[in-house]
């Protein structure tokens, strides 16, 4: 006899279909927040989606009645291009952030940063 899925205290139990619907909704939200460059919220949603994915993987094989349906396949097809956009936007944001950090470091090294304040110069 299979053991029931482990559910954390206070964590509701969802069907596989409900988990996939939540995964799709979180993917939409991820795309929305990365486009808006709301990185803190984006990272929180990434964590939530990972937790959801872990829950989806924990569904016993005997209860996986949705993942092989045409409806689930259609959801996966919706998710794929969004995931590609999310990855592209995240890479773009990361590269932009790295450039900005390099500019700040160069600013400090050339003597224009806070460490080169008029108040710290000797006259």
N, C-alpha and C positions, 0 to 999 in steps of 0.2 A: 504494500500500500504506500502511495506517495505521500510525502509530508506536505502539508499546506504551505503556501508561501509565507516567509517570515515577514511580518508587518510590524513596523515600529509603533510604539505606543502613540496613540492619537493619529495615526496615519490611516486615511480611509483606503478601502479596497476598491479598486477599479477593474472593470473588464479590460481585456486587451484592446478592444475597439476604443474605449474611453482613453486609454493611455496613448494610443496613436493619435487620437483627436487632440489631446493635450500637447503632444509632441509637435504636431503641425501648427497649433496655435502659438507655441513658444518659438517656433522657427520664424513665423511671421513677426513676432515681437522682436526677436533678435535682429532681423533685417531692418526693422523700423528704427531701433535704437542705434545700430551701427551707422546707418545713414545719417542720423541726426548727431552723430559723434557724442552720444550720451554713454561714454565708456563705462562709468561706474555701474549704471543700470544694465548695460550690455553684459558686463562680467557677472553680475548677479544672475542674469537670465541664463548665461552659459552654465553656471553651477546648477541652477534648477533643471536645465535640460539634461545635464549629465545624471543627476539624481533620477530623473524620469526614465532615462535610458537604462539605468541600473535596475529600476523597478520592472521595466519591460523585459529585460533579460531574465529576471527572477520568476517570471510567469512560467509555471510548469508546462512542459510539452503538451500534456493532455488537455490543458486549458487554452492552448493557442489555436483558437478557432477563427481568428480574424486575419492574421498576417499573410495567409495564402489566398485571400479573397481578392477579386478584381477591385473592390472598393479600396482595400489597403494598397494594392499595387498603384492605383490612381493617386492615393495620398503620397506614396513614395515618389512618384513622378512629379508631384507638386513640390516636394521637399528638395529634390536634387538641385534644381536651378537656384532656389533660394540659398541653399548651402554654398553653392559656388559664388553667389553674390556676396554672401557673408564673409567667406574666406578672402575674396578679393578686397572688399572694403576693410577688413581687419588688417590685411597686409599693407594696404595703402595708408591706413591710420598709423600703423606701427612705423613704417618708413618715414612718414611725416614727423612723427614724434621723435624719432632718432635724429632727423635733420635739425629739428628745433633744439634738441639737447646739445647737439654739436655746435650750433650757433651760440648758444648760451655759454658753453665752455670756451669757445673762441673769444667771445666778448670779455670774459673774465681774464683770460690769459693775456690779451692785448692791453690790459690795463684800464679798461672802461667799466669794469664791473664794480660791485659794491666794495670790494677790497681796495679799490683805487680811489676811494672817496676823497674829496677835498679836505675833509677833516682828518684824514690819516696821513696827509703829506706833511713833511717837515719843511719849514720855511727858514 
